[in-house]
Amino acid sequence: MPRSKLSAAAAQPAPVMVFSHANSFPAATYQRLFAHLRDRGFAVSAIERFGHDERYPVSNNWPHLVQQLSDHIRSHAWAQKPWLVGHSLGGYLSVMAASQLGDAVAGVVLLDAPVLGGWKATTLGVIKRTQLVGSVSPGRISHRRRDHWPSRAEAHAHFQSKKAFARWQAEVLADYVDAFAERDGAVWLPFDRAVETAIYNTLPDNLDALLRRHPLKCPVAFVGGLRSAEMARVGMEMTQRLTKGRITWLDGSHLFPMERPAATAAAIEASILNLRGA
């Protein structure tokens, strides 16, 4: 099998990618994507679950989650600067961590994480201050999400019957269900629904201000899903500015990394190859 351009000679260290997951989907969900990335020559590092470490609680605008990612990056002595790649929640955390880490980051690739700015960010800030965010964010659904089943087979059947999950590659859905926890004679979601809801309800409204105070010192690219509902809600104006037009589209929904992991890995590699020359 031919190796990618990023596959260096044996004496050269593999390029490092720090991957950050989307809300409610722990890193174990992305095992197929990680395998494709490793086949392309990357060394992949990831935090398994944001928001579940008491040292880094969920709070407004996610400063502790950003710190969790920054601390993870600083704790490694990699031979080269890492590339930060994040899906949805993970994309926002990657941008904010990159602004904090400055020259220590090679670049950022956002996977369906359109950056909220301008009047939409201002409106979000107002909604959060008036405590109405729980009625308009995805948290209105996640707080009452079913979170356990009698068996892994029943959990798998439950998700397979849902439209969004039916589009996932079968192996990815199996990896997600394999990550479920077993306790009290049942299998439980691997991501606490209260944490998921808190993350939704504290979505950052300060990215504009943050990036003005701490401008990024690395280039950014974006890969989006052509059928992503999130893209339609947020818009692309600030993302266009942040990426300087480095935008790629893949067929799929907001969860295209689960639907098309091989194509996603190829798009990530292509984005990084392009950013290397930025």
N, C-alpha and C positions, 0 to 999 in steps of 0.2 A: 504494500500500500504506500503510495507516495506521501511523503511528509510535507507539511505546510512550510511556508517561508519562515514561520516563527520557530520551527524546530531547528535548533542550533546544533552545532557539532557537539560530540559527547563531552568535550572539555568545557563547554559553555553552560552556565546555569540557565534553567528554563525561565522564561518570563513569568513573573508572579502576578496572579489575579486574586484580588480579595473580593469575593462575591457576597452581596447582601440580599436577603430574601424579601419577598412581598409579605404584607401583613397576613397573618394566619397560616402561612405556608412555611414550615421550618426548612432549613437547608437540605434535610434528607429528601425532600420532595424533588430536588433538582439533580439527583444522582445521575440521571441519563444525560442531562446537559453537561455536568461536570466531566463525565466520561468522554463525551465528544470534545470538550475543551482540552482535556489531557491528551487525547489522540492528536490534537493540533499543536501540542508542544507546551501547553501552559501548566504551571504548578498552581493549583487552586486551593485557596484558604477561605474558610467561611465560619461565621458565628452561627451556631445551630438555631437559636431562637432569641430574637430581641425582645426585651420587655419582661423577661422571666427571671432575671438576675436582680436580687434585691439591692445590689450595689448601684444598679442603673435603672431606676424606676421610670415609668411613663409619666411625663408631665407636659405642660403646655409648650408647644413648639419643639419638643423632643430633645432638649439639650443633653440629657443623660444617655439617651440612645446614641446620639452622635459621639459622646464621650466613650461609650462602650466600643464603638467601631474604631475610634482613634486610638484607644488604649490597646485594642487587639493588634492594630497595625504597628504601633510603637513597640509592642512586646516581642516582635520578631526581628531577627538580624538578617534580613534578606540581603543578598549581594547587589540587588538593584532596586530601583524604585518600583513599587507595586502599581498595577492598574486597578482602579476601583470600578467594579461593575455591579449595578444594582437594579433589581426589578421592583417597580412601584415604590413602596416604602423604602426599599433598599437603595433605590436610585436617589431619593431625596437625602437619605442619610449619607450616601457616598459624596454628593455635592457638598453638603455641610461639613463633613469630615475633611474633604479636600481643601476647603477654605480655611480650616483650622490648621491643617498640616503643611500648607504652603508648598515649598519646593520638594517635600518628601514624597510627592505623588506624581506618577508619570502622566496620568490622564484618567478621565472618567467616561464610562459608557452607561447611559441611562436606558433602561429597558421599560418602555411604556410608563415613564415617569415624567409627564409634562409638568413643567415648573410653573407654579401659580404666582402671578405678580399683578401689579397695577390695581385697578378698582376691584377685581375679583378677590385679591388677597385682602384688601381693606374691608370688603364686605364680609369675608370669612372671619376676620378679627372681631367685627361688630357682633356677628352671630354667636361667636364663642363667649364674648363678654355678657351677652344677654341670656346665656344658658339655653339657647334654642338649638345648639348644634346637634344634640342627640336626636332631634326630630327630623333633621334634614340630611345628616351624614349616613354612610352605610352602617354606622353604629346602631341605628334604629332597628336593623335586622339582626346584626351579629349578637346583640345582647340576649336575644332569645333563641339563638341558633341551637338546634339539637346537638348535644355534645357527647353522647355515649350510646352504645349499642350492645346487645348481648354477645355478639361475636364479630370477629374480623370479617367473616364472609358477609354478614348482614350489613356491616358498615360499607363494605365495598359495593354491594348491590344498591344501597341507598344513594351513594354518590354517582354510580354509573347510570342511574335512572334520571339524573338531573341534567338539563340541557347543557349547562356550562361544562360540566365534568365529562359528559359523553364525548366531547371533542378532544379530550386529552389522549395522548398516546397511552395505550393500555399499560405499558410498563411503568409509566410515570404515575398513573393512578395507583398501581400496585405498590410502588415505593411510598406514596403518600400514606396509604392505609397501613403499610408495614411500620410506619413511624408512630402509629397510635399507641398510647400507653395502656397497660393492663392493670386494673385494680378493681377491687370489690366485685369480682366476677363479671366484669364488663370491659369493653375497650373504649377508650376516651380520646377525643380530639387531642392531637399533639400540641395544640396551641390554645391556651386558656381563652375562652370567649370574652371574659371580662377584660383581659389584656388587649385582645383584638379590638374591642369596643373603645377602650381608652385611647388606643393609638388613633383610631378613626376620629375621635372627638377632640383630639389635640393637634390635628394636622397643622403644620407650620403656616403662619400668615406673614412671617418676617423674613422670607428669603431675599427679597429685594434689599432690605436694609442690611441683612447679614453680609451679602455679597458686596455691597458698597463699602462696608467697614473692613472686610477681609476679602479682597478680590482674589479670584482663583489665579494660581500661577501655573496651571496646566490646562491643556485643551480638553474639550468636552464633545462627545458625540451622542446621538440619540437614535434608538431603534424602536419603532412603534408598530402596533398592530393595525392593519387597515380597517378592521371591524371593532376597534376598541371604543366602547362607550365612554370611558374615562377621557379619551382624547377630545371627544365632542364637548364634554362638560367643562374641561379646563381651558381648552384652546392651546395655541402653539406660539403666541407672540413672544413671550419671555423665553421659551425654549429656543426659538429661532435666534434670538439675540445671544443667548448663552452658548449655543453650539456654533454660531457663525455659519449656520446653514448645513452643518454636517449631520444630515438626517437621512435615515434609511427606513423603508417600510417593508414589512413582511405580511403575508396573508395570515389572518388570525385575529383573535379577540385580545383583550387586555392580558389574558393568560397564554399568549402565544409561546412562551418558553416551555410550557407544559404540553402544548399541542404539537409543537414542531421543534423539539430540542436540537436536532441536527442542523436545521436551517438557522436556528438562533445562534448556535455556536459559530457557524460560518459567518453570520452577520457581525457578531462580536469581533471575530478575528479580523474581518475586513475593516471594521471601524478602527481597531487598534493599529493596523498597518497604515491606515490613512493618518491617524493621529500622530504616529511616529514621525511623520514628515511635517507636522504642523509647526 
